[in-house]
């Protein structure tokens, strides 16, 4: 018996997970800057270690921006990214701890990370990746579709879009309104006993 009223057919669960699909093609429909701001205003509330919030996002939403991104894309990701209304560069800030006096004011948390480059890197990358996941769920909650991707040259992306701010690239995610005709068949998932253990 479940401890909640969860149903796998629940509308919210379906929108975020069970009916949602990774997209490979896009309808010719814009995503407004206001929608991207709303996306941030949702995803920023996802939990991170000590509220460190190291995720950083560059929304490539113009023809000029897409042309700058083009050389960094692998062949398999090129056409669908050029057609997407937005490609989000999910990045992370190695100096995230400089924001901790604002984000975690009830303790002096900055020294927790400035004393170890390894701990700072691990914290920034892990929590920045979490924030990338929150971005995808927030986009789906707003009625958008997403298509996360590896298959790009991170150094070229960093040199082109991130170097001025010192951010580091993690992955890319196309955002828009998916073309149902371009979606692949649903792939299998592991069963609970194949992927989980209760101890």
Buried (B, 14 or more C-beta within 10 A) or exposed (E): EEEEEEEEEEEEBEBBEEEBBBBBBBBEEEBEEEBBEBBEEBBBEBEBBBBBBBBBBBBBBEEEBBEBBEEBBEEEBBEBBBBBBBBBBBBBBBBBBEBBEEBBEEEEBBEBBBEEEEEBBEBBBBBBBBBBBBBBBBBBBBEBBBBBBEBBBBEBBBEBBBEEEEBBBBBBBBBBBBBEEBBEEEEEEEEEEEEEEEE
